[in-house]
Structures are given as structure tokens and as C-alpha cells.
Amino acid sequence: MPNIISKEHKYYVYAHYRATDGLIFYIGKGCGRRADWHYGRNSYWNKVVAKHGFYSRILVSNVSHSCAFSIERMLINVHHSAKLTNNSYGGDGGVSYHTPESRAKISASRRGKAIPAESTARGIAKICKPIINSNGETFFSTREAAKVLGERLGKLISTGSLSAAANGKLRTAYGLVWSYDTSKVPLIRSRRNAVRRGNSGIR
């Protein structure tokens, strides 16, 4: 089986900062040169750039498409107090659009409530925590695994079940053993051996 990670880690999450004072004003996701593009931006973004100029910075790189969407959404939420020019909460886009008035209310409600950098790092690590199954397939996250497995089986896959299996709370999920330790392929252990192991006092 091919390693899923190798096909998907071309995306990144980036931020735009005002050149005049270094304040963040936009968060997006993309690949290639998207972070430096001027076209395809909204009118609010264009007004800020016309007045202040901008520079870009890659915040997270080498992640899958779905991971990039999730991180983008999380970081937009984290930086709401910064008067971002994003029209939506990110992710798939096109949802939860904000008017200037709603942006002002959100900014006021979150003013002074700084989000520690370590909290953001923990959130990103949780979203993009690699997972491997007993077929030797490695995925960037449980969400990525659920998407691929769902397409394969033709049904909705629970990320909670995959996570529970990877944490040892379930023996298998969807007929496979899962683990967050991607350094080795997890082995399918028979129920009989599991009972013997438990009775022997081995943990």
C-alpha cells in the first residue's frame, strides 16, 4: 500500500501582515505561490494592502489539504481580535460571513484575551497528528484517514472511533488496528491473546 502522506503534504497555511506596522490581517491556506498572490482577494483585503502594503509568512507547511483547512479555521478563530480581512471562518469557505459591524463586535468581545502561542501549537499538533493502520497506510490525521476509508467503504467513518482505536480504547476500528505510533505497523492481536495478556498481569 502506498504511503498516503507522501501524496498530500504540499499544502500550507499562511498569514499576511501589514508592511507598515507588522499587524496580521489575513490568514489563508494554499500551495505553490498562493501566499504571495494579489489577485483573487476580497475588497477589504485590497483596501488594507493599498494603504499599508503587505508581506506574507508561512505558519504551517507540508500538511494535507484537509489539515490545512482545519488549521486555517482554527487560526482565524484564534486571531479574531486582530480585525482580519477574511470573509469567512475558513475551512471550506463560504460560511459564516462577517459584516464590518460583526467583525467589530467580535473584536471588542475578544480584546485583551491573548491566545498563548503554546495553545495554538497544541491545537495544530492535535489536528495534524499522524495515524497508521494495520495495512501499513499512514495518514496525516484521523480526519484524513476517515475521508479515505469512507470513500473506500462507501460510508461515513467516525474519527472518534479511529482515535479511540489509536489510543488503545478499542481493539479495532472498521476491521483495522490503528496507532499514533507511525514508526511501526500495528499488529492485529487476537482476542484470546489479549485475554491471556490481561490475565498474566502484563500491561
C-alpha positions as CSV (number, residue, x, y, z in Angstrom):
1,M,0.0,0.0,0.0
2,P,1.3,3.5,-0.8
3,N,2.0,5.9,2.0
4,I,-0.9,8.4,1.9
5,I,1.2,11.2,3.5
6,S,3.6,11.4,0.6
7,K,0.8,12.4,-1.8
8,E,-0.9,15.0,0.2
9,H,1.7,17.2,2.1
10,K,2.0,20.0,-0.4
11,Y,-0.3,22.5,1.3
12,Y,0.5,25.2,3.9
13,V,-1.2,27.8,6.0
14,Y,0.0,31.4,5.7
15,A,-0.6,34.9,7.1
16,H,-0.5,38.3,5.7
17,Y,0.9,41.2,7.7
18,R,0.7,45.0,7.2
19,A,4.0,46.2,6.0
20,T,3.7,49.5,7.9
21,D,3.3,48.0,11.4
22,G,3.5,44.2,11.2
23,L,-0.1,43.6,12.3
24,I,-1.7,40.4,11.0
25,F,-4.7,41.0,8.8
26,Y,-5.3,37.8,6.8
27,I,-5.0,34.0,7.2
28,G,-5.3,31.6,4.3
29,K,-4.2,28.2,3.0
30,G,-2.8,27.2,-0.3
31,C,0.1,25.6,-2.2
32,G,2.7,26.9,-4.7
33,R,2.9,30.7,-4.7
34,R,-0.6,31.4,-3.3
35,A,0.7,33.2,-0.3
36,D,2.2,36.0,-2.4
37,W,-0.7,36.4,-4.9
38,H,-2.5,39.7,-5.1
39,Y,-5.4,38.6,-7.3
40,G,-8.5,36.7,-6.1
41,R,-8.6,38.8,-2.8
42,N,-11.7,40.5,-1.4
43,S,-12.3,44.2,-1.4
44,Y,-11.5,44.5,2.4
45,W,-8.1,42.9,1.8
46,N,-7.4,45.2,-1.2
47,K,-8.1,48.3,0.9
48,V,-5.7,47.3,3.6
49,V,-3.0,46.5,1.1
50,A,-3.5,49.7,-0.8
51,K,-3.0,51.7,2.5
52,H,-0.3,49.6,4.2
53,G,1.3,47.1,1.8
54,F,1.9,43.6,3.0
55,Y,4.3,40.7,3.4
56,S,3.5,37.0,3.9
57,R,4.7,34.4,6.3
58,I,4.2,30.6,6.1
59,L,2.8,29.5,9.5
60,V,2.5,25.7,8.9
61,S,3.8,23.8,5.9
62,N,3.9,20.3,4.4
63,V,0.4,19.3,5.5
64,S,-2.6,17.7,3.7
65,H,-5.5,19.6,2.2
66,S,-7.9,18.8,5.0
67,C,-5.3,19.6,7.7
68,A,-4.6,23.0,6.1
69,F,-8.3,23.7,6.1
70,S,-8.7,22.8,9.7
71,I,-5.6,24.8,10.8
72,E,-6.8,27.8,8.8
73,R,-10.2,27.7,10.5
74,M,-8.6,27.4,14.0
75,L,-6.1,30.2,13.4
76,I,-8.8,32.6,12.1
77,N,-10.8,31.9,15.3
78,V,-7.6,32.5,17.4
79,H,-6.9,35.8,15.7
80,H,-10.4,37.3,15.5
81,S,-9.3,40.2,17.7
82,A,-6.8,41.3,15.1
83,K,-9.5,42.6,12.6
84,L,-8.8,40.0,10.0
85,T,-10.0,40.7,6.4
86,N,-11.2,37.1,6.0
87,N,-14.8,36.9,4.9
88,S,-15.4,33.6,6.5
89,Y,-14.1,31.3,9.2
90,G,-12.0,29.4,6.7
91,G,-12.2,25.7,6.0
92,D,-14.4,25.2,3.1
93,G,-15.2,28.9,2.9
94,G,-18.5,30.4,2.0
95,V,-19.9,30.1,5.5
96,S,-20.3,32.4,8.5
97,Y,-19.5,35.6,6.6
98,H,-18.9,38.7,8.7
99,T,-20.0,42.3,8.1
100,P,-17.8,45.1,9.3
101,E,-20.2,45.5,12.2
102,S,-20.0,41.9,13.2
103,R,-16.2,42.0,13.0
104,A,-16.2,45.0,15.3
105,K,-18.4,43.1,17.9
106,I,-16.2,40.0,17.8
107,S,-13.0,42.1,18.1
108,A,-14.5,44.0,21.1
109,S,-15.5,40.8,22.8
110,R,-12.1,39.2,22.5
111,R,-10.0,42.4,23.0
112,G,-7.3,41.7,25.6
113,K,-7.8,38.0,25.5
114,A,-4.5,36.9,24.0
115,I,-4.1,33.3,23.0
116,P,-0.8,31.8,24.2
117,A,1.4,30.5,21.3
118,E,1.7,27.2,23.0
119,S,-2.1,26.8,22.8
120,T,-2.0,27.3,19.1
121,A,0.8,24.8,18.7
122,R,-1.1,22.2,20.7
123,G,-4.2,22.8,18.5
124,I,-2.2,22.3,15.3
125,A,-0.5,19.2,16.7
126,K,-3.9,17.8,17.6
127,I,-5.3,18.5,14.1
128,C,-2.3,17.0,12.3
129,K,-1.5,14.0,14.4
130,P,-0.4,11.2,12.1
131,I,-2.1,7.9,12.4
132,I,-1.2,4.4,10.9
133,N,-3.3,1.3,10.4
134,S,-2.5,-2.4,10.2
135,N,-2.4,-2.3,6.4
136,G,0.6,0.0,6.7
137,E,-1.3,3.1,5.5
138,T,-0.2,6.3,7.1
139,F,-2.4,9.4,7.2
140,F,-1.8,13.0,8.4
141,S,-4.7,12.8,10.7
142,T,-7.8,10.9,11.8
143,R,-9.8,13.2,9.6
144,E,-7.7,12.3,6.6
145,A,-8.0,8.6,7.4
146,A,-11.7,8.8,7.8
147,K,-12.1,10.5,4.4
148,V,-10.0,7.9,2.6
149,L,-11.6,5.0,4.4
150,G,-15.1,6.4,3.9
151,E,-14.5,6.7,0.1
152,R,-13.2,3.2,0.1
153,L,-16.1,1.6,2.1
154,G,-18.8,3.9,0.8
155,K,-20.0,5.0,4.3
156,L,-19.4,7.7,6.9
157,I,-16.4,7.0,9.1
158,S,-16.2,8.1,12.7
159,T,-13.0,10.0,13.5
160,G,-13.8,9.3,17.2
161,S,-13.6,5.5,16.6
162,L,-10.3,5.8,14.8
163,S,-8.9,8.0,17.6
164,A,-10.2,5.6,20.3
165,A,-8.6,2.6,18.5
166,A,-5.3,4.5,18.1
167,N,-5.4,5.3,21.8
168,G,-6.0,1.6,22.7
169,K,-9.6,2.2,23.9
170,L,-10.9,0.0,21.0
171,R,-9.2,-3.2,19.7
172,T,-10.0,-2.3,16.1
173,A,-12.0,0.2,14.1
174,Y,-13.6,-0.8,10.8
175,G,-11.7,-4.0,10.8
176,L,-8.2,-2.5,11.2
177,V,-5.8,-1.8,14.1
178,W,-4.8,1.9,14.5
179,S,-1.9,3.6,16.2
180,Y,-0.5,7.1,16.6
181,D,3.0,5.5,16.7
182,T,3.7,5.7,13.0
183,S,7.3,4.2,13.4
184,K,5.8,0.7,13.0
185,V,2.8,-1.0,11.6
186,P,0.4,-2.1,14.4
187,L,-0.3,-5.8,14.5
188,I,-3.7,-7.4,14.8
189,R,-3.9,-9.2,18.1
190,S,-6.4,-12.0,18.6
191,R,-9.0,-11.6,21.4
192,R,-7.6,-14.8,23.0
193,N,-4.1,-13.4,23.2
194,A,-5.5,-10.2,24.6
195,V,-7.3,-12.1,27.4
196,R,-4.2,-14.1,28.2
197,R,-2.1,-10.9,28.3
198,G,-4.6,-9.3,30.7
199,N,-4.7,-12.4,33.0
200,S,-1.0,-12.5,33.2
201,G,-0.9,-9.1,34.6
202,I,1.2,-7.7,31.7
203,R,0.3,-4.2,30.7
